Amino acid sequence: MIKRILPLLTGAGFALTACAPGDSTRAGTVIVNARVIDGSGGPSREVNVRLEGDRIAAVGDFEPSAEDSVVDADGLVLAPGFIDVHSHHDSRLLELPEALAAVNQGITTIVAGQDGGHQYPLGEFFAQLDGSPAAVNVASYAGFGTLREEVMGEDYQRLATPEEIGEMKDLLRAELDAGALGLSSGLEYDPGSFSSTEEVVELARVAASHSGTYISHIRSEDRYFWEAIEEIIRIGREADLPVQVTHMKLAMNNWWGQAERLLTRLDEARASGVEITADIYPYRAWSTSFTWFTTVFPDRDLDRRDGAEYILTDLMSPDDILLPDFLPEPAYNGLTLAEIAEVRGADVETTLMDLLKADTEMGSESSMIGFAMDEPDIEAIMAWPHAVICSDGGLDGSHPRGFGAFTRFLGHYVRDRSVVSLEEGIRKMTSLSAQHLGITERGAIQEGYHADLVLFDPETVTDRSTYEDPQVRSVGIEKVWVNGELVFDGGETTGNRPGRPIRRETS
């Protein structure tokens, strides 16, 4: 069930019902001796939690019945399952339904349809998941880029006509009726990069009319970053719907140290009535297609040396551009641009232009990792009260975030760096995420909620995935339940696949 409201909170935490499930004749699972952090941001409690079917049946001071299965948590933390608000774990989910990358870091719900692209048509994708479930729950946005491509085909390097916008709006209504959370965009990528703000506003109004939200990889995360922030604020104001800056970052050397400026502007927008929020992944590096760099060259002309000079002077250094899988020349896999230039005996600008031309000719399939963010900015954005955590990761990707984003946040930023308290950190991965998405009955340990839970050791939890070996499992996550069934236990997946599509509620 999905709505645009949160359940009522009580005191410092969610209401906890201290009662025994004595009126139930069903055997359940009772988790005892846990330090329960319920997702509200309130302090931990030493209470028992009873699961019955796919729901939390009771939370409080009660004794298990003789028929119940008992799990002794031995003092570990029991939290709501983590909600990954920007995920690409859906890309091979039908092939890898146990979703090891997600569940090993405590993720129980992934939110797909990001950066303007989604599994189309959404109703068919959800039907596949109904028939062949995965280990995790799946929600999705409808992608603006997907809709634009469906209507405009290859003729997208222009503004859409009013008639085409009308067709896109009709397609969006169908995807919202199928359960999409709202509209996503990737305005830095084709085909969305050729759209006008007015075009996006028109579609965002459709999402608003269905009580949906808007999430965006904004039009620029570097050179035109501040203009892109103003654009998403405008979209939120004119379409009158909540908007989220996804994987928010200051991804340009020249902008480092300006997190306070950014958060002040977002707070001003919120004060003026725009419900703007953000999500962030806990890494200095982003990852995307290597040929994304072509969008930075003037007129996308890869013979323009000034484009290469700008990238390597103002955006990031040659040492900060890593190619994990360069398809035209696999010998370069795992090398930085600086290292490749040395191997080739060429300057870095010429090397960048030549590699981009080669990858474009082969279909632009190579990926890159760019170390473009600064730690103080990352921590400031994380601590913002309206920021939540995401992975932006995949089941078999080349960035360590796919296997370790949430455990890295818990280990490095919460425990080691004390960026936020453990209780607040969990809220940023659970109930606050559910609020931003418009999902109810998940994201909290509360009677009647779906039994999505994670049991972990706060003293040892951490990521182990690296840029050199990105698919190494995390440590410290002991057990993960999805809809009441154990999907991860003692470092291994269980084979259970109780995940469900999460559809936005339609009226």
N, C-alpha and C positions, 0 to 999 in steps of 0.2 A: 504494500500500500504506500502511495506517495502523495503527500500534500505539501503545501507551502508553509506549514506551521510546525513549531516544535511542541512536544508535549509540555505540560506545565511542570516546572521545576519546583522542588520544595527545599527551602533552606539552602545549605551549602551544596547539597547534592540532590539527585533525583529521589523521589519518594521511595523508600524501601519498606516493603511489607513484611513485618516480623510475624510470620504465621507459619504453622505447619500445614502441609498439604494433606490434612487428614480427611478431606472430603473426596480425595481422588482414589480410585481403585486401580489406576495404572501404575506400573513400575516405572521409575524414573532414574535419573542419574543425579547424585548429590555431590557437589564439590565442597569439601570441608577443609578447614585450616588454611584458607586462602586470605591473602591481603587484598580485599576487593576494592578496586578503584573503578567507580561506576561510569566514568566518562563525563560527568558533569563539571569536573574541575574541583570538586569538593574533596575533602580528605579521605584517606583510605579507611576501610572498616573491616573488622574481623567478623564476618558473617558467612553463613552457608548459602549456597546457590543450588536450587533444584531445577533440573531440566526435565521436561515432560514432552515427548514428541519433538517438535521443532521450536518450542517456546520455553521461555523462562517461567517456571511455575511458581517459584517462591524465592524470596531473598530475605534472609533474616536469621534469627536465633531459633532453630528447630532441630530436631533429631531426624535422621533418615529412617525410613521404614525398613522392615525386614526384607521387603521385595526390591528395594532400591540398590542400584550399583553405586558404590562409593569411590570417589577419587580423592585421595589425600594430597592436597596441594603443598603440604609441608612448608607453609609460610611464603610461597611464591606469590607473585602478583597475578590476580585474575582481572582482566580488563575486557571491555567490549572488543570484538574483532575489528581490525583496522580497515578503514574505508579509503581506498586509493582513488582520489577524486580526479586524477589525470593519469590514465593507464593505457598502455598498448599491449597488455597481457592478453587481450582478446585475439590478437592477430593469428595465433596458431592454437587457440584454445580447443578447437574441435579435434586437432591432432594430438595435443598434449593436455588432456582434460584434467589430469591430477594437479596441474598448475603449480608445480614445485616452486618455481621462482617466486610466486606470490605467497603461498601458504608458509614457506619456510621463514618468512619475515613477518608472519602474523596477519597478513591481509586476508580478509574474508569476503570483501566486496570490491570489485573493480568497476571503474566507470570509464567506458569506452566512448568512441565517437569523437575523438579529440582532434584539435588542429584543423577543424573544418572537414574532416573525412570520417565516414561511418560505414558500417556493414549495411549495404543497401540491397533490397528494402529491409528495413529493420524488423518488420513483422516476420519475415522469413528466417532471419537470423535467430530471433527469439524462439520461433517454432522449432528450429534445429536444437536449441538448448533445452527446450521442453522435452524433446524426444530423446536427446542424448546429453544428459546433464554433465556439467563440469564440477570440480570440487569447490568452486567459488561462485558467489552470486555475481550477476552481470547487469549493470545499468548502462544506458547509453544516451548520448546526445545525438541529435541530427546534425550532420555536417553541412555548413554553408557551401563549402567547396564541392562536395558531392552533389548537392542540389543544383549548383551552378553548372557543373559539368553535364549533368543529366539533361538540362535544358539547352545549354549553349554548345555542347560538344567541344570540338577543337577550336571553334570560333569564339574563344573566351577573352582574347587580348583586347578588350574594349569594355565600355560600359554596357550594361544590360538595358534592353528596351523596356518600356512599361509592360508590354505584353509578356516578355520573358520573366520579369519580376513577378507578374501575376501567376505564371506557371510554377515558378519556384515556390511561391506562397502556397499554392495548392498541394505541391509535393510535401512541403513542410507540415501542413495540416494532417496529411495522411500519416506521416512519421510520428507526429505527436499523438495521433489517435492510436498508433501502434505501441505507444508507451515511452517515446523519447522524453528525456528530462527537459529538453529545451533545445536551444540552438548553440552550436559551437562554430568557431571560425578560426582559420589560420591565415590571417591577412598578410603575412609575410611570404606566403607560399602561393604558387599558382594552383587553381585559377582565381582564388580570392583576392590576390594582390592587385588585380585589374578592376576591382569593384570600387564603387564610390561609397562614402559613408551613408548616403541616403539609401542606397540599395540594401545595406546591412540593416539599417533602422527599419525599413519596411518589413523585412523578415523577422526581426526581433519583436516587432509589434504583434506578429502572429503568435510567436512563442509566449508573449505576455498575455495574450487573450486566452491562452490555454493554461495559465498559471505556471508557465515554464520560466527557465532562467537562461542566461547567456554567459558562455565561457569563451575566452578568446586568447589564442596566441596572437598578441597584438601586432599591428602592422610593422613595427620595428622594435627590436630589443637593443638596438645600438645607436646608429647614426641619428635616426629620427624618433628616438625613444620618447621624449617629452611630448612631441606631437601625437604619438600613438596613445599615450596615456590620456591626453585630452580627448582623443577620438572615442575611447571606450567610455569615458565619463559622459560624453555627449550621447552616445548610444543608450546608456542607461537612463539618462534624463528624458530623451525624446521618446524612447520606446516604453518608458515607465516599467522597468523590470530589474531584478537584481542582476548585476554583472560581476564577473570574476576574471581578474588578470591571472592567467594560468602560467605556471612555472615562472613567476615574476623574478626578474633579475636585472642587474645593471651590468650588461654584457659588453662593456666597452671600456678600455683602459681610461679614457678621458672622463668617464662618469663615475669611476670608483670614488667612494667616500661620500656620495650624495644620497645615501639611503634616507637620511633625515628629511631632505628636501622632498623625496618621493612620498614618504609616509605622511608628511605634513599636507601635501596636495591631496592625497587620498582621504585624509581625515576631513579636509575642507569640503571635498565632494560629498562625503557622508553627511556632514553637518548641513549641507544644502539640500539633502533629500535623496541623493543617489546612493543606493544600497550597493556599494562596491566592496569587493573582498579580493583575496588573493590566495594562491597556493604556491608552494615552493618545494623543490627537492634539495636534499642536503649534500650538495656537491659543488665544487668550483667549476666543473666542466659541463658543458652541454654537448649534445650529440645530434647530428642530423645528416642529411645527404651532403656529400662533399661538394656537389655542384650548386649547393645553396649559395656559395660564394659568387656565382655568376650574377646573382641579383644585385650585388654591390657594385659591379663594374658599370660605368656609364654606358647606357643603352645596351647593357649585357654584352658588350664588345670585349672579348677575351684577348684582343690585341692591344687594349688600352692599358699601357703600363702604369698609368696614374691610378687605375683601379687597384692593381696589385699593391702598389706603394701605399695606398690608403689603408688597405686591409692590414698590411704588415706593420704599419706605423701607428695607426689610431685604434684599430680593433684589438689585435693581439700580436704577439711576437711569433716568429717562425718556430721557436721552441715550444710554443703552446698549441700548435696544430698537429694533432696525432691522427694518423691514418691506420685504423685497425684492420681494414680490409680493402686494399686498393686493387680492384679487379683487373685493370689493364696491365698491371705489373705486380704480381703477388709477392715478389721479392721485397717490395716496399712495405708490406704489412707489418704494423707495429712500430714503424719509424715516424719521427716527426718530420715536418717540412724542412727544418734546418738540416736534419740528418740526410734526407733524400737529396737536398741540394748539394751536400758535400759528396755524396756518392756519385752524383751526376757531373760534378765539377762545374756547376752553374750557379749563378746568383739566385737568391730566394725568390725574387720577383718573376724571373723567367721560368723558374721551376714551377711556381704556382700556376702561371698561365698555361704552361705546357701540360701539366697534370690535369687541369680542368678541361682542356680541349680533348685529351685522351679519354677521360671519363665520360664526357658528353657524347663522344662518338660511340662509346660502348653502351649507352643507354642510361647513364647517370645513376648507376646502382651502388657505387662505392659510398661508404659512410666515413664520417670524420668525428673527432672529438676535439672540442675547443676549450682550453682552460682560460676562461674569460671573465670569471667573477672573483671578487675579493671577499675574504672571510668576514671582516667586520660588517660588510653590507649584508651578507647571507644571514648572519646572526641577528642583525637589526630587523630584517624582514620577517624572519621566523618568529621573533618575539612580538611582532605587531598583533594586537588582540584579534584581528580579523583575518589572520593568515592561518592556513591549514597545510598539512603535509601531503605530498604526492610522490609518486615514483617516476612518472613519465617513462617507465621501463617496459621491456618485453620479456617473453618467456625464454628467449634464446638470443638476446641482443648482445652487443659489444660494449655496452656501458654497464658498469657495476650496479647502477641503480635498479636494474631489473631484478636482481636477487637481494639487494641490501639496503634500499633507501630507508625503510622504516626502522630496521635494526640499527643502522648508522645514526639516525636521528636520536634513538633512545640511548645508544651507547656514547657516541661522541658529543652530541650537542646537549642532551639532557643530563646524563650522568657526569661526563668529564668536564664539560664546559659550563654547565648550569645556566644555559640560555633561558630555559623556563623550568619550572618545577616538574616533577614526574607527573603529578596530577594534571597540570595544565598541558603537558606534552601529550598525554593520552587524550585529553579533550580535543586537541588539535588533530587527532587521527581518527576520532570517533563521532561524538555528538555534534561538534561544531561542523565537521564535514557533512554530516547528515542534514544539518540545518541549511547549509549553503546549497545543497543539492535538492532539497525539498523531499527528502526521504524520511518517513516516520517508521517507528517500531523497529528500528535498528540503530546502533551507535550508542547504546546504553545498556547497563545491567539493571533491568527494571522488570518487574513482574508483567507478563503479557507480551514482552518484546521477543523477537526472534532470537534464538539461542546461538548467536554468533559470538564466540568467545576466544580469548587467547590467554594462555597461562605461560608466564615467562619469569626469568630470574633477572631482576633489575641490576644486580651486581655483575653479571657476566654477559648480558645481551649485547651483541655487537655484530657488525657486518664483517665478512671476510672476503667478499668479492673485490677485485681490483681491476684496474685498466688493463693489466697484463693477463689476468685470469678472471673474467667478469662473471662467471657462473658458479662460483664457490658458495656453498650454503652458509647461512648465518649460524651463529651459536646463541644459546640462551632462550630460544623459543622452545618450550617443552611440549605443549599441546595446543591444537587449534580445532575448535568446533565450528561447523557451519550448519545452521538450521538444526542444531542439536546432535549432529553426527560428527564423530572425530575424523578429521581429514589429515592431520599431521600429528605424529606422536614419536617422541624420542629421536628426532632428526630424520624421520622417514615419512613419506606419504602413506596413507592407509589403504588407498584404493577406493574409498568411499567417494561418491560424487553427488552430494546433496544440494549443490548450488542451484539457484533459480534465476531466471530473468526477473529483474526488478523494473516493473513498468510504472510510469507516472500514472497516477490515478486519473481516470477520465470520468466526466460527469454526463 
